[in-house]
Amino acid sequence: MKYTKKIFLFTVVFLAMYSCSAKKDTVVNRNYHALTTYFNILFNGEELFKDGIEGINKGFKDDWFEQLPIEPIVFDDRKIAAPKFNNSQPGGGFGFKKNNSTTSDESKEQTPFEKAEEKAVKAIQKHGMNINGLERNRQIDDAYLLLGKSRYYSQRFIPAIEAFNYVIANYPNASLIAETKIWRAKANIRMGNEEFAIETMNLLLVIKDSLEAIFPDEIKEQANTALAMAYVQSDSLQKAKKHLRLAARTQENNAQAARNMFVLGQMYAKENKKDSAAAVFNELITFKKVPHKYKIHANIELAKNVFNDSISSNILARLEKLIEDRENRPYLDQLYYQVGSLHEKNDSISLAIAYYNKSIQSKGAEDKQKSYTYENLGNLYFKNSEYKFASSYYDSVLSVSADDLSLRVRRVKRKHKNLASLIKFEEVVTINDSIVKIAAMSKDMQEAFFQNYINNLKKKDEDAAQMRLNQIAFSGSSSNSLQSVNRGKWYFYNSQSLGFGKTEFQKIWGNRKLEDNWRWSSNATFGASDKDTLVTPIKDTRYDLVSYLERIPKEKGQIDTLKLNRNEALYELGIIYKEQFKNKQLAIERLERVVTLNPRKNLVLPINWHLYQVYIGLGQVDKANIYKNIILTEYANTPFAQRIRNPDKKIEEDVKLNEIEVLYKAFYYLYKKGAYEEVVTSVNKLLPSISSSKLKPKFELLKAYAIGKHLGKETYKEVLEFISINYANTEEGKKAKEILNQLNK
């Protein structure tokens, strides 16, 4: 019996040792290495790969305001690594590392994909059975596929393609050959070889169809998704839409199927095919077992693609229902925004503003969503000519979009910059009007005005101080036992609140006697501790009537300066409203008010010219004629009068831009040589042929410089004034105005 056990044990050990050999092609060897490859190594590698995919899905942040990428990952195109060839290993050219090798990179924490790659390499090195050019271990093709996929997600596309090519070349009948070809196509797409990817994927699908072979649904989905990726990269959007639709039919991978449908809907929306987009998003909403985020955003996209009022009301009701669902709290900022947008489209502006504000105030609201909400609020106030409010919202857009250099944000920045100038001039008008009005009052009226202001200011300060005391009286930490005992008692029974109140009172008012009119500074007293040292209370000029009266300008020169600055600001506002914001009514109001305020002489002509242009634009010829007649009678020899008598006809530009630039350089050379009269003559001849050219203001300014060199100062000023008014928004117009200001000093 003992001998039998020994023989049996010896046989088992011998068979185990015999089967460990990777050089012998026997049933025992093949099955042993297949089992140990999968259960000892490959299974763990696949689990690590799944962990990496899960990490990508959790970490990837979709930008729902842009078209989503079909594959939820973004690679850096600058980090494409070349393979490290090592031909000593089976299937050389894969960059294998020996197990005992150590590098500086290995000291870093490895990603799940790098660990999965190590497992795949270990399986190939330890259990590969390449005998006479044929691989006998049926798990090795799986190991190479895992190797390639891991390298794909590590953004090492060239080594990944090498691994996929090895499988395709050496295992043409492998069960995973179709999946390997799909992954090779995806790697080529990432390398910019989308044409090769399209060719191989179409070949794969066509050959299978011709052989009447049936792909599993999962493979069909992957192949069509890869084709859609390739067509998107090659800008063949019609074909991309076709394959996205085919990929979504199977729904083996619910998340990818939902994503494919969502991208398809976005493509239709981008082409302004709102009915097709709505059909896709409605279909996506009915999908079962898809990530909740796609259903929420499908509803939001539906709201963006409304094409009639009845659908709008239905979607509005649906969004309201989604808002009430507690499960949708993470999406409240987006849902509120979209409800506000629908109300805005329906001209329910007050409701739109209310929902936009709810969107901003939602817990966890994202910065990009806030930027769109702030922009919409700014646009609403801008349309309503409430420019200060609009400016504050545009400023909020820029504050939450500090790192965003998109065209949208740059436009908001320009609009905000223009509004800054407008608000500055409006403030100058408001402040100077107030000061001039107060300066014109009698002394008694001035005293009454400021005393009323001081009384209101004190009342506000007292209310604010009382509110702070009340907050302290009814709040605080329960860890303080004394505070806990006093909590809930009347203010004067709460020792902590009372002590704070005394300190705060003395800081503001000093020590006061208990008497009538205790607020007056003359009634301030000092305690016994202050007998030896006299401490003067700090004077609060905010409550001092005299300090206000002293600041009122009394000299005529000061008041005249305020009026001149106000008039200049009103004129600038008229130009801004007319040229930049196209608000003709406000432009008329500001400019006509300047006319009544006795403006400086140099403003009279441009004011009349701009009012003439505005009324002509509005079709109010009678009012336009009033200002036209002033220009023709009082400024008959100016370029403005000449323009009215002989209005320029639109002449097609018959000189190419580069030729115009050459001419400008030639004229400038003449100017530098001192041929001023020749410059003026040449520019005058050229101007009619470049009436629509962007370079026309440059020639006008050059002509003005030449006129300034050989004609009188007044003529020079007239030409500069013409340029500053007609080309106010150009650099040349601003330069002309700057020179004019210097000449008028």
Summary of the structure (lengths in Angstrom):
residues: 745
radius of gyration: 40.3
end to end distance: 125.4
largest distance: 137.1
contacts: 2157
relative contact order: 0.03
helix: 72%
strand: 1%
